[in-house]
Amino acid sequence: MYASSSLQGYGATSPDDDDQRDLSDNEYVFGDDDDDDNLDFTEDVSPADIPPAPAPYYPGVTTCIVCQQRPPYSKNGKSYPTCGNTCARVLEEAIGNATPPRGTTRGRSRGIAHTPSRPPPLALSDVSQAPQSTSPTNASSSVGNLAQHTAALRSPRPVRPRPRPLALGADLSGQASSSTANLNRSQANTSTITLHRPAPAPAPPTDPCVVCQTRPCYSANYVTCGLTCAEKLCRQGAADKTMCDYCHRRPKLAGHNQCGKACADNAKVACLLCKSRPKFKRFHLCGKTCKSFSVKITPLILEAPRGHATYELVESKFKSGWKVNTPPAIRNVYKIIENKNFLQPYDRYKKTVGNEVFRYHGTTRRCTLGSNGNTQLCSNAQCALCCILKTSFKTSLANPTGAFGPGIYTSSAANKAYSYSSGGTGAVLLTKVVLGKVRTVNAWNEVMSCPPGFHSVVFDRQNGQLNETIIYQDDAIRPVFLITF
């Protein structure tokens, strides 16, 4: 019932670590072949599984330069000087009134693009190149009366008193620039209106890296100084093992892995690799940095501790899939990280054939993988569990005398799969299976291979209590979770 193979490991390569690479480029990037594991688990996913969005970043500007109340708009790494379309239109009107009429020789000779009637919000770099009128009076009145434009757009609704908006000639700190305060006549004849950025504020002090304990953290949002220490944190943990497993800043409470309730709650939805950031939605890692670390050492199993959202997800599924008597207590749950050499063919097959489901597969083991925190695969060629994790499932190694021929046997009934785990001394794999078009049979040996026109065979013994689901393609199955008892 299990696929075993000769020892064969796969390792993904990646660029060498570089501490100078930007840790903030830790976007939540997952491809189609990554686990979202929301299949048949929709009712089990709670809002707690979704981490809060990271705080926005507005480089150089802290408030809208028109209303001076709301933060400026920022998207995809680009910041704007205004908070939204309303204030952007005010700014555009001020600049637009200073634009030379269409067709003037001055505008054509300098190649100045005229502003459309409803342009998108301008970035700071865009504003610095906005055209200006040849008339000093127009430029001064347009730029100097941003407050009047703001009031007109908001009328007739009453507004609360607000700080006076900055003229474009003032710097962003609120102090008038001596060179541009009133856009005097000598400057009004130039072709640009300049927004002056304030001097960058000094970066707030950061705590030392929890791994090397010498360099400061990359920023206040991180606990390591760079990628090298971040990878060490994922593999070895922090240097001081007495500190909280999540924040790494305060001592653990006696008998616990965290410093208090807040970190204990955060740890329940933490990334299974770094354990110090929230996992992304229904995925099991926090972002592409941890994803890149994980694929460098595949096959890899990551423990989901008791109480973690992933552990409870798998435990709930296992209990609901147990069709007889009382299910055994689960001791450990591990997330399986496979090499893309296995993930990508499976993803292509899934898109071609469809009908993806979760199924259980029971197998034996000759080692202690999955027990007492052991995550190291053994080298025993007779250990079915480790062979499956190293090479994925292989129909070429399946038992030719199986009840429905040489295939990979799984079950929707957890109890059925458990019966092949040597009484719990082995393990149960929760797998993803692509069924495609199913041939339903009603007796043993009714078919001995996959019938033409079908992709899988299902034998629902005792109304599904002893379900047998058989697939005949390597790419139709992949292990997702390891369960030990």
Summary of the structure (lengths in Angstrom):
residues: 485
radius of gyration: 31.0
end to end distance: 19.3
largest distance: 96.0
contacts: 1489
relative contact order: 0.13
helix: 26%
strand: 13%
